Amino acid sequence: MAEIVNLRLARKRRRRDGAEERAAENRVRHGRTAEEKARLSLARELEEKRLAGHSRRDDPTGPE
């Protein structure tokens, strides 16, 4: 005898499996490694320091 399958649950399972596969592909395609994140963070900090060094005010956080 054939196994009885609940079609609603089978569709949900198939959709969920497809979503997991797409998520895995997107993680590979768009993800960044810890090294890349650290390098970008360091570059951002250096750029902020360079920009702050070119400020014409004594206190860059104060009013004016």
C-alpha positions as CSV (number, residue, x, y, z in Angstrom):
1,M,0.0,0.0,0.0
2,A,1.1,3.5,-0.7
3,E,2.0,5.9,2.1
4,I,-0.6,8.6,2.8
5,V,0.9,12.1,2.5
6,N,-0.6,15.3,3.8
7,L,-0.2,17.6,0.8
8,R,-0.3,20.8,2.9
9,L,2.6,19.6,5.1
10,A,4.5,18.3,2.0
11,R,4.2,21.7,0.3
12,K,5.4,23.5,3.5
13,R,8.3,21.1,3.8
14,R,9.3,21.6,0.2
15,R,9.1,25.4,0.6
16,R,11.1,25.3,3.8
17,D,13.8,23.2,2.2
18,G,14.0,25.5,-0.8
19,A,14.3,28.5,1.5
20,E,17.2,26.9,3.5
21,E,19.0,26.2,0.2
22,R,18.6,29.8,-0.9
23,A,19.8,31.0,2.5
24,A,22.9,28.9,2.3
25,E,23.7,30.2,-1.2
26,N,23.2,33.8,-0.1
27,R,25.5,33.3,2.9
28,V,28.2,32.0,0.6
29,R,27.6,34.8,-1.9
30,H,27.2,37.8,0.4
31,G,28.8,36.7,3.6
32,R,32.1,38.2,4.9
33,T,34.8,36.4,6.9
34,A,35.8,37.6,10.3
35,E,39.1,38.8,8.8
36,E,37.3,40.9,6.3
37,K,35.1,42.4,9.0
38,A,38.1,43.3,11.1
39,R,39.9,44.8,8.2
40,L,36.9,47.0,7.2
41,S,36.4,48.0,10.8
42,L,40.1,49.1,11.1
43,A,39.9,51.0,7.8
44,R,36.8,52.8,9.0
45,E,38.5,53.8,12.3
46,L,41.5,55.1,10.4
47,E,39.4,57.1,8.1
48,E,37.5,58.6,11.0
49,K,40.8,59.6,12.7
50,R,42.1,61.1,9.5
51,L,38.9,63.1,9.0
52,A,38.9,64.3,12.6
53,G,42.6,65.4,12.2
54,H,41.5,67.7,9.4
55,S,38.9,69.4,11.6
56,R,39.3,73.2,12.0
57,R,37.6,73.2,15.4
58,D,39.4,72.5,18.7
59,D,36.5,70.4,20.0
60,P,34.8,68.4,17.2
61,T,31.9,67.4,19.4
62,G,31.1,70.9,20.7
63,P,28.7,73.5,19.2
64,E,29.6,75.9,16.4
